[in-house]
Amino acid sequence: MGVSEVFARGVAMVGAAAILMRRWGATDAAPAVGAAPAIPEAKPQSIPTLKMPTARGWSGGRTPVAAPGLKVNAFASGLKHPRWICPMPSGDVLVAEALQEAGPVRSAFDYAIVATMRRAAAIGPSPNRITRLRDADGDGVAEVRGVFRDGLRQPFGMALVGGTFYVGNADGIDAFPYAGGERLEGEGATVVAFKPGGHWTRSLIVSPDGTRLYAGVGSLTNIGENGLAVEEGRAAVWELDLASGAARIFAGGLRNPVGLAWEPATGALWTVVNERDGIGDETPPDYLTEVVEGGFYGWPFSYWGGTVDARVPQDPGLVATARQPDYALGGHTASLGLCWLPAGTLPGYGDGMVIGQHGSWNRSTLSGYRVIHVPFADGRPSGPPTDILSGFLSADEKESYGRPVGVAIGPDGSLLVADDVGDVVWRVTAA
């Protein structure tokens, strides 16, 4: 197929997708949110809904909208697709800058997806570096900046354990010797290899006792349509024993687990998961859940526990073991960032999880594009989510000023938010 023919068919596909957008928008239900969400019946799409706002960026002094009682300022701007944040004991803040790279175009719909993602600044040459930021004068703006490490492969998660710095690259976890300083020098050693491609983010978190490292690894495909052999080792949270080097799948059936966080009251590990596409605006919802050792969460056979996906060849015995997630976050919100927010960190917010919702592409009306707080009590979600930051979309939702990703508590106790379309790290504090 020639380039011009691919283009023409791609345009036709986008037109068909636009028709589906109107159809789904007229029929889908209210957002599926909470511990007992109302999830609409699946309605498989022959052509997946494709809708993303055009990337605009921030200008003219515009910023995200902070919730009442809060204020927001740019901690660092002029970055290149900042995705994840790692505060360091020195007071420096590390930011992983990486971007999804375009793969081969094998169909007209591939072309339509790539063109749409380019317009949304969601695909392109990856910076493949970690940048070091420092607010030396304490004014809430990082005036010192340098390259901590470059030449990586789509770096995302970062963790410092003793004298070793770990980087979650698309193709594995690399360990580097680190004794302080402004740069990460020396050669890294791959301690766990992962398959690159597909969902490429590799978030990392260290166990509270510093003996284990956990990594989120997403699936290659939407619903295992290329066979389950290529999905081996994917759609899972991995555990690495740092002393022995032994690695294993800690929990599976998680289509794309990204952010990881510890809930301090129970010591449980939690994650946010991006669910499958192509069966409705709110079907199924993305979710926040405790990651139970040995747990299976359904993908690709089922969602929200035992709700079978009829598009997938089934394994009834495995579906019978599927755990129901703890808390629905709405359909296709692309909930990526996750961190624990202790009570008192921000006025008006108690203990709970902060979630960076990157925003949808596979639904008729946009969802996500905000930073939210889910309150917790006794180790469990205890109420509806509330906004911390919004205003990432234009009023007509045709353009995005930014898209939030990673969230972390900064060295000064503020909330830091990576914005990969705005190329900014935002800082949220009391007003």
C-alpha positions in Angstrom: 0.0 0.0 0.0 1.4 3.4 -1.0 1.8 6.3 1.3 -1.0 8.3 -0.4 -3.4 5.4 -0.2 -2.6 4.9 3.5 -3.2 8.6 4.1 -6.5 8.5 2.2 -7.7 5.4 4.1 -6.5 6.9 7.4 -8.6 10.0 6.8 -11.6 7.8 6.1 -11.0 5.8 9.3 -10.9 9.1 11.3 -14.2 10.1 9.7 -15.7 6.8 10.7 -14.3 7.2 14.2 -15.9 10.6 14.4 -19.3 9.0 13.7 -18.8 6.5 16.5 -17.9 9.3 18.8 -21.3 10.9 18.4 -23.0 7.5 18.8 -21.2 6.6 22.0 -21.6 10.0 23.5 -25.4 9.7 23.1 -25.7 6.3 24.9 -23.0 5.9 27.5 -23.8 6.2 31.2 -22.4 8.4 34.0 -18.8 8.0 35.0 -18.0 4.6 36.6 -16.3 5.7 39.8 -16.0 4.3 43.3 -16.0 0.9 45.0 -19.3 -0.3 43.4 -19.4 1.4 40.0 -22.3 1.0 37.6 -20.4 -0.3 34.5 -22.4 -0.3 31.2 -22.7 -3.4 29.1 -19.9 -3.8 26.7 -20.5 -2.6 23.1 -17.6 -3.7 20.9 -16.6 -1.2 18.3 -15.6 -2.3 14.9 -13.6 0.9 14.6 -12.3 2.2 18.0 -13.3 5.7 19.0 -10.4 8.1 18.4 -10.5 11.5 20.1 -7.6 13.5 21.4 -7.2 17.3 21.9 -4.5 19.2 19.9 -1.5 19.9 22.1 -1.2 23.7 22.7 1.0 24.2 25.7 0.9 27.0 28.3 1.3 30.6 27.3 0.3 34.1 28.5 0.7 33.3 32.1 -1.9 30.5 32.1 -1.5 27.7 34.6 -3.7 24.8 35.7 -6.5 25.7 38.0 -5.8 24.8 41.7 -8.6 23.8 44.0 -9.8 26.3 46.6 -7.2 26.7 49.3 -4.4 25.8 47.0 -2.0 27.6 44.6 0.1 26.3 41.8 3.4 27.6 40.2 5.8 26.2 37.7 8.6 24.5 39.6 10.5 24.0 36.3 9.5 24.7 32.7 11.1 24.2 29.3 11.5 20.5 29.8 11.0 17.9 27.1 8.1 15.6 27.8 8.6 15.2 31.6 6.9 12.0 32.7 8.1 10.9 36.2 9.5 12.5 39.3 12.0 11.2 41.9 12.8 13.5 44.9 16.3 12.8 46.2 17.7 12.9 49.8 20.0 15.8 48.7 16.9 18.0 48.0 17.3 17.7 44.3 14.4 16.5 42.1 15.0 14.1 39.2 12.6 14.1 36.2 12.5 11.4 33.6 11.9 12.8 30.1 10.7 10.2 27.6 8.2 9.8 24.8 6.5 7.0 23.0 8.2 6.4 19.7 6.3 5.7 16.5 6.3 2.1 15.4 5.7 0.7 11.9 2.5 1.7 10.1 0.8 -1.5 9.0 -2.7 -0.3 8.4 -4.8 2.7 7.7 -6.0 2.9 11.3 -2.3 2.7 12.4 -1.8 5.8 10.3 -4.8 7.5 11.9 -3.6 6.8 15.4 0.0 8.0 14.7 -1.3 11.2 13.1 -3.6 11.9 16.0 -1.0 11.2 18.6 1.5 13.5 16.8 -1.1 16.3 16.9 -1.6 15.6 20.6 2.2 15.6 21.2 2.0 12.0 22.5 4.5 10.4 20.1 7.8 11.4 18.6 11.6 11.2 19.2 12.2 10.4 22.9 14.6 12.6 24.9 15.7 9.5 26.8 17.3 11.4 29.7 16.9 12.2 33.4 17.2 15.9 34.3 18.3 17.1 37.8 16.5 20.1 39.3 17.3 22.1 42.4 15.5 25.0 44.2 18.6 26.3 45.9 17.1 29.5 47.3 13.8 28.0 48.5 11.5 30.2 46.4 9.6 27.3 44.9 11.3 27.5 41.5 14.2 25.3 40.4 16.9 27.7 39.2 19.6 25.0 38.9 19.3 22.4 36.2 21.5 19.7 34.6 21.5 16.4 32.9 21.7 13.6 35.5 21.9 10.8 32.9 21.2 10.6 29.2 21.4 7.9 26.5 18.8 5.8 28.2 15.9 3.9 26.6 12.6 5.6 27.5 13.4 6.0 31.2 10.5 6.2 33.6 10.7 4.9 37.1 13.7 5.8 39.3 14.8 4.7 42.8 17.8 5.2 45.0 18.7 2.4 47.4 21.9 2.8 49.3 24.7 3.3 46.8 22.7 2.0 43.8 20.4 4.0 41.6 17.8 2.1 39.6 16.3 3.2 36.3 13.2 1.6 34.8 13.8 1.6 31.1 11.5 0.2 28.5 13.7 -2.9 28.1 14.5 -3.5 31.8 15.7 -2.2 35.1 19.3 -0.9 35.1 21.4 -0.5 38.2 24.1 2.2 38.4 26.6 2.8 41.2 25.9 6.2 42.8 27.7 7.9 45.6 26.1 11.4 45.2 27.0 14.2 42.8 25.3 16.0 40.0 25.5 13.2 37.4 25.0 9.5 37.2 28.3 8.2 35.8 29.5 4.7 35.1 28.0 1.8 33.3 24.7 0.4 34.3 23.9 -3.3 34.7 20.6 -4.8 33.7 19.2 -6.6 36.7 15.8 -7.5 35.1 15.1 -7.6 31.4 11.6 -6.6 30.1 10.2 -6.8 26.6 10.0 -3.3 25.1 7.1 -2.0 22.9 3.5 -1.6 23.6 2.9 -0.1 27.0 6.5 1.0 27.7 6.4 2.7 31.1 8.3 1.0 33.9 7.5 2.6 37.2 9.6 1.6 40.3 9.1 1.7 44.0 11.2 0.4 46.9 9.8 -1.6 49.7 9.7 0.3 53.1 12.5 -1.9 54.4 14.7 -1.2 51.4 15.1 -4.9 50.5 12.9 -5.2 47.4 12.1 -3.3 44.3 8.7 -3.4 42.5 8.1 -2.5 38.9 4.9 -2.0 36.8 5.0 -3.6 33.3 2.1 -3.1 30.9 0.8 -5.4 28.2 2.0 -5.3 24.6 -1.5 -5.1 23.2 -5.0 -4.2 24.0 -6.5 -7.6 24.7 -3.8 -10.1 23.8 -4.8 -10.0 20.1 -1.3 -11.1 19.0 -1.4 -14.2 21.2 -0.5 -14.7 24.8 3.1 -15.9 24.1 4.2 -12.3 23.3 2.5 -11.2 26.6 4.6 -13.5 28.8 6.1 -11.5 31.6 3.8 -8.5 30.9 0.6 -7.0 32.3 2.1 -7.5 35.8 3.8 -6.0 38.8 7.3 -7.5 39.3 9.2 -8.0 42.5 13.1 -7.9 42.6 14.9 -9.1 45.7 17.8 -6.7 45.9 20.1 -9.0 47.9 19.8 -12.1 45.8 18.8 -10.6 42.4 15.9 -13.0 42.1 13.0 -11.5 40.2 9.4 -12.8 39.9 5.9 -11.7 38.9 4.3 -10.5 42.2 0.8 -10.0 40.7 -0.6 -10.4 37.2 -3.6 -9.8 34.9 -3.1 -6.0 35.2 -3.3 -4.6 31.7 -1.2 -1.5 32.3 -0.2 -0.9 35.9 1.7 2.4 36.1 1.9 4.4 39.3 2.8 2.5 42.5 2.5 3.6 46.1 2.5 2.3 49.7 -0.4 2.7 52.0 1.2 3.3 55.4 -1.5 2.1 57.7 -1.5 -1.5 56.3 1.8 -1.5 54.5 0.0 -2.6 51.3 1.2 -1.9 47.8 -1.3 0.0 45.5 -1.3 0.7 41.8 -3.4 2.5 39.2 -4.3 0.4 36.1 -5.3 1.5 32.6 -7.9 -0.9 31.3 -8.8 -2.1 27.8 -10.2 -0.1 24.9 -12.9 -0.6 22.3 -16.1 -1.5 24.3 -17.5 1.8 25.5 -16.9 5.2 27.1 -17.1 3.8 30.6 -16.5 0.1 30.0 -14.4 -0.9 31.7 -13.2 1.8 34.1 -9.6 2.4 34.9 -9.0 1.6 38.6 -7.0 2.0 41.8 -6.3 -1.2 43.6 -4.3 -3.0 46.3 -1.7 -5.3 44.7 -2.1 -8.6 46.5 0.8 -11.1 46.2 -0.1 -13.8 43.8 -3.3 -12.0 42.8 -4.7 -12.2 39.3 -6.8 -9.2 38.1 -8.5 -10.6 34.9 -6.6 -9.3 31.9 -7.1 -10.2 29.1 -10.0 -12.6 29.8 -12.1 -10.4 32.1 -12.5 -7.0 33.7 -13.7 -5.8 37.1 -13.3 -9.2 38.4 -15.3 -11.9 36.5 -16.9 -9.8 33.8 -15.9 -11.7 30.7 -14.6 -9.9 27.6 -16.3 -11.8 24.8 -13.7 -10.7 22.2 -11.0 -12.8 24.0 -10.7 -16.7 23.8 -11.5 -17.7 27.4 -9.9 -19.5 30.3 -12.8 -20.1 32.7 -10.6 -21.5 35.5 -8.4 -18.4 35.5 -11.4 -16.0 35.3 -12.8 -17.7 38.4 -9.8 -16.5 40.3 -9.9 -12.9 39.1 -9.9 -10.3 41.9 -12.2 -7.4 41.7 -10.3 -4.1 41.9 -10.9 -1.8 44.9 -11.9 1.5 43.3 -13.0 2.6 39.8 -11.6 5.8 38.4 -13.9 6.2 35.4 -13.5 5.0 31.8 -10.2 5.7 29.9 -9.0 8.4 32.3 -5.4 7.2 31.7 -4.7 7.3 35.4 -0.9 7.1 35.5 0.6 9.0 38.4 0.2 7.8 42.0 1.6 8.9 45.4 0.5 8.8 49.0 -0.6 12.2 50.4 -0.4 12.3 54.2 -3.0 14.4 56.0 -1.9 17.9 56.5 0.3 18.1 53.4 -2.3 20.2 51.6 -5.1 22.1 53.4 -8.5 20.4 53.1 -7.1 17.0 52.1 -6.7 14.1 54.5 -4.9 10.9 54.1 -5.3 9.5 50.6 -3.9 8.8 47.2 -3.1 11.5 44.6 -3.6 10.4 41.0 -2.4 12.1 37.9 -5.0 11.4 35.2 -3.3 11.9 31.8 -6.6 11.9 29.9 -8.5 9.7 27.4 -8.3 9.0 23.7 -10.7 6.1 23.3 -14.1 7.6 24.2 -16.5 10.1 22.7 -16.3 12.7 25.4 -12.9 13.4 27.1 -12.2 12.2 30.6 -9.3 12.6 33.0 -7.0 15.6 32.3 -6.8 16.4 36.0 -5.0 15.6 39.3 -7.4 14.1 41.9 -7.3 13.0 45.5 -9.0 9.8 46.7 -9.5 9.9 50.5 -8.5 6.8 52.6 -9.5 5.6 56.1 -8.4 2.4 57.8 -6.3 1.5 54.7 -9.1 1.7 52.2 -10.7 4.3 49.9 -13.3 6.1 51.9 -15.1 8.7 49.7 -15.5 10.3 46.3 -12.5 11.8 44.5 -11.9 15.5 44.6 -9.8 17.7 42.3 -6.5 19.1 43.2 -5.6 20.5 39.7 -7.9 20.9 36.7 -7.9 23.3 33.7 -5.7 21.3 31.5 -8.2 21.5 28.6 -9.5 24.5 26.6 -13.2 25.4 27.2 -14.3 23.6 24.0 -12.0 20.6 24.9 -10.4 20.8 21.4 -7.0 21.7 22.8 -4.9 20.6 25.7 -2.6 23.1 27.5 -1.1 20.1 29.4 -1.5 16.5 30.5 -0.6 15.5 34.1 1.4 12.3 34.6 3.7 11.6 37.6 3.0 13.0 41.0 5.3 13.1 44.1 5.8 14.9 47.4 8.7 17.3 46.9 11.6 17.9 49.3 9.8 21.0 50.7 6.5 19.1 51.3 4.8 20.5 48.2 3.0 18.3 45.6 4.9 18.1 42.4 3.2 17.2 39.1 4.9 16.3 35.8 3.0 17.7 32.7 4.3 16.1 29.5 2.4 18.3 27.0 3.1 21.5 28.9 6.7 20.5 29.4 6.4 21.7 33.0 6.7 20.4 36.5 4.0 22.1 38.6 4.3 22.7 42.3 1.1 22.8 44.4 1.0 24.3 47.9 -1.4 26.0 50.3 -2.7 29.3 49.0 
